[in-house]
Amino acid sequence: MTGGGAAKRVLLFGSSGFIGGRVRSALAGADGIGEVVCPGRDRHDLIGGDAAGLTALVREVAPDAVVSCVGALVGTDQELLRANALVAAKLLEAVTAAAPAARLVRLGSAGEYGVVPHGRSVAEDDRTEPVGAYGVSHLAGTRLFRLAGETGRADAVSVRVFNPIGAGQPAENVLGRAALRLREALAAGAAEITLGPLGAYRDFVDVRDVATLLCAVVRAPRLAGRVYNAGSGRAVTVREAVGLLAAQAGWSGTIREAGAGPGRSAAVDWIQADIRRAAADLGWAPEHDLSASIKSIWAAGSAE
């Protein structure tokens, strides 16, 4: 890894995505970060591409850090494992072969924890019992990284992201779907929208805060095998968050709850991150509260 205070070269995958775009911006403006190389899928598809091509790319860039913001939220079991677990395995193989001193960072998920007792903040070393293929696929990637770090194979770090929200919120997430329904209702003059169940408690973390944590991980001294929670440290019901979004939109109609929640989290009615490790190791703390994040979701859509 670059020493003597020299600026680090970072190879960032997934820079066009919701989280990756924010990570790119955070890295570009950070002290100690020099060039940020962001290959698109035309140069290398991290999910579909072969290991040899990835190794060649890493060797060509010669990065001091490799960050992956690539993954899948939905899909078949096979698709989720390919996008989350197998990508982690390919990255480990490529980086250890072509840039063995580089810091390697991947995004994991709160879905790795599974069911958590109500009222409890979940910490990185707590039991992990995911309730579906999504959580299993991320947990496999995290365990591969942790093992590589603990055995000295790679300086590998995973960041478990809770419920990221903010400008550019995709419709795969509940607040993204809610924003879409609210815009449709406003356009049509509708007095009611329908969403899935909203009673679960979730830890919503601003995507800008996720990005600053990723940036802190890249810049820190050796962290091999570490896992960090990226959350706000506060759980609220999804209903409360959607209500704040409706108020921000100026819409006062009825929000009807019907159907089932997403399979990746339907069985989990409470999740809240313990974020003390990131504070202690990296001096990181979230800077944006829920209301600021909600405002950014609506303002971004209104500007389109």
C-alpha positions in Angstrom: 0.0 0.0 0.0 1.1 3.5 -0.7 3.3 4.8 2.2 4.8 8.0 3.4 1.6 9.9 3.1 1.4 9.6 -0.7 -2.1 9.9 -2.2 -3.9 6.5 -2.6 -5.1 5.3 -5.9 -8.6 3.7 -5.5 -10.3 1.2 -7.8 -14.0 1.6 -7.3 -16.6 -0.8 -8.8 -20.3 0.2 -8.9 -19.7 4.0 -9.1 -22.9 4.6 -11.1 -25.1 3.1 -8.4 -27.0 4.7 -5.6 -24.3 4.1 -2.9 -21.4 3.9 -5.3 -22.0 7.3 -6.8 -21.9 8.9 -3.3 -18.8 6.9 -2.5 -17.1 8.2 -5.6 -17.9 11.8 -4.6 -16.7 11.3 -1.1 -13.4 9.7 -2.2 -12.8 12.4 -4.8 -12.9 15.1 -2.1 -11.0 13.3 0.6 -7.5 14.1 1.9 -5.1 11.3 1.1 -7.0 10.1 -1.9 -5.5 10.7 -5.3 -6.9 9.0 -8.4 -10.2 7.2 -8.2 -10.5 4.7 -11.1 -14.2 3.8 -11.9 -14.4 1.1 -14.6 -17.9 0.7 -16.1 -19.4 -2.6 -17.1 -18.1 -2.1 -20.6 -14.6 -2.4 -19.2 -15.4 -5.2 -16.7 -18.6 -6.6 -15.5 -17.9 -7.6 -11.9 -20.9 -9.9 -11.7 -20.7 -11.5 -15.1 -17.0 -11.1 -16.0 -14.4 -13.8 -15.6 -11.7 -13.9 -12.9 -8.9 -13.5 -15.4 -10.3 -10.3 -16.7 -10.7 -8.9 -13.2 -7.1 -9.9 -12.3 -5.8 -8.2 -15.4 -7.7 -5.0 -14.6 -6.4 -4.9 -11.0 -2.9 -5.5 -12.2 -3.2 -2.7 -14.8 -4.6 -0.1 -12.3 -2.2 -1.2 -9.4 -4.5 0.3 -6.8 -3.8 1.0 -3.1 -7.4 0.2 -2.3 -10.2 -1.7 -4.1 -13.9 -0.8 -3.2 -16.9 -2.8 -4.4 -20.3 -1.2 -4.3 -21.7 -3.9 -6.6 -24.4 -6.4 -5.5 -28.0 -7.3 -5.9 -31.0 -6.7 -3.7 -33.5 -8.9 -5.5 -33.3 -12.0 -7.7 -33.3 -15.7 -7.6 -31.2 -17.5 -5.0 -28.6 -18.2 -7.7 -28.6 -14.6 -8.8 -28.1 -13.3 -5.3 -25.3 -15.6 -4.6 -23.6 -14.8 -7.8 -23.9 -11.0 -7.3 -23.0 -10.9 -3.6 -21.0 -14.0 -2.5 -19.2 -14.9 -5.7 -18.3 -11.3 -6.4 -16.6 -11.3 -3.0 -14.7 -14.5 -3.9 -13.6 -13.1 -7.3 -12.4 -9.9 -5.7 -10.3 -11.7 -3.1 -8.7 -13.9 -5.8 -7.9 -11.0 -8.1 -6.6 -8.7 -5.5 -4.4 -11.2 -3.7 -2.9 -12.2 -7.1 -2.4 -8.7 -8.6 -2.3 -6.2 -5.7 -1.7 -8.1 -2.5 -1.0 -5.0 -0.4 -4.2 -3.2 -1.4 -7.0 -2.6 1.1 -10.1 -4.5 -0.1 -13.6 -3.2 0.9 -17.0 -4.6 0.1 -20.6 -3.6 1.0 -22.4 -6.2 3.2 -25.9 -5.9 4.6 -27.9 -5.7 7.9 -29.7 -8.7 6.4 -26.8 -10.9 7.5 -28.0 -10.6 11.1 -31.6 -12.0 10.7 -34.0 -11.7 13.6 -32.9 -9.4 16.4 -34.6 -9.0 19.8 -36.8 -5.9 19.9 -35.1 -2.9 21.4 -31.6 -4.2 21.0 -28.8 -2.7 18.9 -27.0 -5.3 16.9 -23.2 -5.3 16.9 -20.8 -6.7 14.4 -19.8 -9.7 16.5 -23.4 -10.7 17.3 -24.9 -13.9 16.0 -25.7 -14.0 12.3 -28.7 -16.0 11.2 -30.1 -14.5 8.0 -33.7 -15.3 7.1 -33.3 -15.6 3.3 -31.0 -16.0 0.4 -30.2 -12.3 0.3 -28.8 -12.3 3.8 -27.0 -15.6 3.3 -25.4 -14.3 0.1 -24.0 -11.3 1.9 -23.0 -13.2 5.0 -20.9 -15.6 2.8 -19.1 -12.7 1.3 -18.4 -11.1 4.7 -17.1 -14.4 6.1 -14.8 -14.9 3.1 -13.4 -11.4 3.7 -13.1 -11.9 7.5 -11.3 -15.2 7.1 -8.9 -13.6 4.5 -8.1 -10.8 6.9 -7.7 -13.0 10.0 -5.4 -15.4 8.1 -3.3 -12.6 6.6 -4.3 -13.4 3.1 -5.7 -9.9 2.4 -6.4 -6.6 4.1 -10.1 -7.1 3.6 -13.0 -5.2 5.3 -16.8 -5.5 5.1 -19.3 -2.7 5.8 -22.7 -3.9 6.7 -25.2 -1.3 5.4 -28.5 -1.0 7.1 -31.3 0.8 5.2 -29.6 3.4 3.0 -31.8 6.4 2.0 -31.3 9.7 0.2 -31.3 11.4 -3.1 -31.7 9.0 -6.0 -33.4 6.4 -3.8 -34.2 3.3 -6.0 -37.7 1.9 -6.1 -36.3 -1.4 -4.9 -36.4 0.2 -1.4 -39.5 1.0 0.5 -39.0 4.8 0.6 -38.2 4.8 -3.1 -41.4 3.0 -3.8 -43.3 5.4 -1.5 -41.9 8.4 -3.3 -42.9 7.0 -6.6 -46.5 6.3 -5.4 -46.7 9.8 -3.9 -45.7 11.4 -7.1 -48.2 9.4 -9.0 -50.9 10.3 -6.5 -50.1 14.0 -6.7 -50.1 13.9 -10.5 -53.5 12.1 -10.6 -55.1 13.9 -7.7 -55.5 10.5 -5.9 -56.4 10.4 -2.2 -55.0 7.0 -1.5 -51.8 5.0 -2.1 -51.1 1.4 -1.3 -47.8 0.0 0.1 -46.8 -3.2 1.8 -46.8 -3.5 5.6 -45.1 -0.6 7.3 -45.0 -1.6 11.0 -41.4 -3.0 11.1 -38.7 -1.0 12.7 -35.7 -0.1 10.5 -32.5 1.8 10.9 -32.4 4.3 8.1 -29.0 5.7 7.3 -28.3 8.5 4.9 -26.3 7.3 1.8 -24.0 10.3 2.3 -23.0 8.9 5.8 -22.5 5.4 4.3 -20.1 7.1 1.8 -18.1 8.9 4.5 -17.7 5.6 6.4 -16.4 3.8 3.3 -14.0 6.7 2.7 -12.8 6.4 6.4 -12.2 2.7 5.9 -10.2 3.3 2.8 -8.0 5.8 4.5 -7.4 4.0 7.8 -4.4 2.0 8.8 -4.6 -1.8 8.4 -8.0 -3.2 9.4 -7.7 -6.7 8.0 -10.8 -8.8 8.8 -12.8 -6.0 10.4 -16.6 -5.6 9.9 -18.3 -2.3 10.4 -22.0 -1.4 10.8 -23.2 1.5 8.7 -26.3 2.7 10.4 -27.8 5.7 12.1 -28.0 3.9 15.5 -31.8 4.6 15.7 -34.7 2.5 14.7 -38.1 3.9 13.6 -41.1 2.3 12.1 -41.3 2.3 8.3 -44.7 3.9 8.8 -43.1 6.9 10.5 -40.6 7.3 7.7 -43.2 7.1 5.0 -45.4 9.6 7.0 -42.5 12.1 7.0 -42.0 11.6 3.3 -45.8 12.2 2.7 -45.6 15.4 4.8 -42.5 16.5 2.8 -44.5 16.0 -0.4 -47.4 18.0 0.9 -49.7 15.0 0.4 -52.3 14.3 3.1 -54.2 11.3 1.7 -54.6 7.8 3.0 -51.7 5.3 3.0 -53.1 1.8 2.8 -51.0 -1.2 3.9 -51.6 -4.5 2.0 -49.8 -7.6 0.9 -46.4 -8.8 2.2 -43.1 -7.2 2.7 -39.9 -8.1 0.7 -38.7 -11.7 1.3 -35.3 -10.5 2.3 -36.6 -8.9 5.5 -40.2 -9.7 6.0 -39.5 -11.9 9.1 -37.4 -9.2 10.7 -39.6 -6.7 12.6 -36.8 -4.8 14.4 -33.3 -3.9 13.4 -31.0 -1.2 14.9 -27.3 -0.8 14.4 -24.7 -0.6 17.1 -22.3 1.9 15.5 -19.7 2.2 18.3 -17.0 0.2 16.5 -16.9 2.6 13.6 -16.8 5.5 16.1 -14.0 4.0 18.1 -11.8 2.7 15.2 -12.4 5.4 12.6 -13.9 8.4 14.4 -17.0 8.1 12.2 -20.5 9.1 13.1 -23.6 9.8 10.9 -24.1 13.5 10.3 -27.6 13.5 8.7 -30.8 12.8 10.7 -33.9 11.1 9.3 -35.7 14.4 8.4 -32.7 15.6 6.4 -32.5 12.3 4.5 -36.3 12.4 3.7 -36.0 16.0 2.4 -33.2 14.9 0.1 -35.2 12.1 -1.3 -38.1 14.3 -2.2 -36.0 17.3 -3.4 -34.0 15.1 -5.8 -37.1 13.7 -7.4 -38.7 17.2 -7.6 -35.7 18.5 -9.5 -35.9 15.9 -12.2 
